[in-house]
């Protein structure tokens, strides 16, 4: 599906047109799935983490394309154990928790 996203972007085509889905609702659903996956992967590829110190930050990519395309890889899997997570002292975890809370409330 990643390859289909890249081809659709390069050719400015709908993924459903590339694979030949004629029925409009099915085409919409297929396009939505491909676009969602493509955006998630592109955004994850832009994420960086500080591997340096506070005084001398050094940033590197958080994920590789190999990780992101591995069928067993889950973005954010390092935060699956909320019991052990130090949410109060980790701003990234705090924002994730708040985002999840607001999604549940809306």
C-alpha positions as CSV (number, residue, x, y, z in Angstrom):
1,X,0.0,0.0,0.0
2,X,3.0,2.3,0.6
3,X,4.1,1.8,-3.0
4,X,0.6,2.6,-4.2
5,X,0.6,5.8,-2.1
6,X,3.9,6.9,-3.6
7,X,2.8,6.1,-7.2
8,X,-0.5,8.0,-6.6
9,X,1.5,11.0,-5.3
10,X,4.0,10.9,-8.1
11,X,1.3,10.6,-10.8
12,X,-1.3,12.8,-9.1
13,X,-3.8,10.0,-9.4
14,X,-6.3,8.4,-7.1
15,X,-5.2,5.0,-5.7
16,X,-8.5,3.6,-6.8
17,X,-8.0,4.7,-10.3
18,X,-4.6,3.1,-10.4
19,X,-6.0,-0.3,-9.3
20,X,-9.2,0.0,-11.3
21,X,-11.9,0.3,-8.7
22,X,-15.0,1.6,-10.5
23,X,-17.7,1.5,-7.8
24,X,-17.6,5.0,-6.2
25,X,-18.1,4.0,-2.5
26,X,-15.6,1.2,-2.7
27,X,-13.2,3.6,-4.5
28,X,-13.7,6.2,-1.8
29,X,-13.0,3.7,1.0
30,X,-9.9,2.4,-0.7
31,X,-8.5,5.9,-1.4
32,X,-9.2,6.8,2.3
33,X,-7.2,3.7,3.5
34,X,-4.3,4.4,1.2
35,X,-4.1,8.1,2.0
36,X,-4.4,7.5,5.7
37,X,-1.6,5.0,5.7
38,X,0.6,7.3,3.5
39,X,0.1,10.3,5.7
40,X,0.8,8.3,8.9
41,X,4.1,6.9,7.4
42,X,5.2,10.3,6.0
43,X,4.5,11.9,9.4
44,X,6.3,9.2,11.3
45,X,9.3,9.6,9.0
46,X,9.6,13.2,10.1
47,X,9.6,12.5,13.8
48,X,12.9,13.0,15.5
49,X,14.3,12.2,19.0
50,X,17.1,13.9,20.9
51,X,20.0,11.4,21.4
52,X,22.3,14.1,22.8
53,X,22.0,16.1,26.0
54,X,19.9,19.1,27.0
55,X,22.9,21.3,26.5
56,X,24.0,19.8,23.2
57,X,21.0,18.3,21.5
58,X,21.6,15.9,18.6
59,X,18.5,14.8,16.7
60,X,18.1,11.7,14.7
61,X,15.1,10.1,13.0
62,X,12.8,8.2,15.4
63,X,11.8,5.6,12.9
64,X,13.2,4.1,9.7
65,X,11.2,3.2,6.7
66,X,12.2,-0.4,7.3
67,X,10.6,-0.2,10.8
68,X,7.5,1.5,9.5
69,X,6.9,-1.1,6.8
70,X,7.5,-4.1,9.0
71,X,4.1,-5.7,9.5
72,X,4.8,-6.4,13.2
73,X,5.9,-2.8,14.0
74,X,3.5,-0.5,15.8
75,X,4.1,3.3,16.1
76,X,4.3,4.3,19.7
77,X,4.6,0.7,20.9
78,X,7.1,2.0,23.5
79,X,4.2,3.6,25.2
80,X,1.9,0.6,25.5
81,X,2.5,0.0,29.2
82,X,0.8,3.1,30.7
83,X,1.2,1.7,34.2
84,X,5.0,2.0,34.1
85,X,5.0,5.2,32.0
86,X,6.0,8.4,33.9
87,X,3.2,10.5,32.3
88,X,3.5,13.4,34.8
89,X,7.2,14.0,34.0
90,X,7.2,13.2,30.2
91,X,5.7,16.0,28.1
92,X,5.3,13.7,25.1
93,X,3.4,11.1,27.1
94,X,1.3,13.9,28.7
95,X,0.3,15.2,25.3
96,X,-0.6,11.6,24.1
97,X,-2.6,11.0,27.2
98,X,-4.5,14.3,26.9
99,X,-5.1,13.7,23.2
100,X,-6.6,10.3,23.9
101,X,-8.7,11.7,26.7
102,X,-10.1,14.5,24.4
103,X,-10.8,12.0,21.6
104,X,-12.9,9.9,24.1
105,X,-14.8,13.0,25.3
106,X,-15.6,14.4,21.9
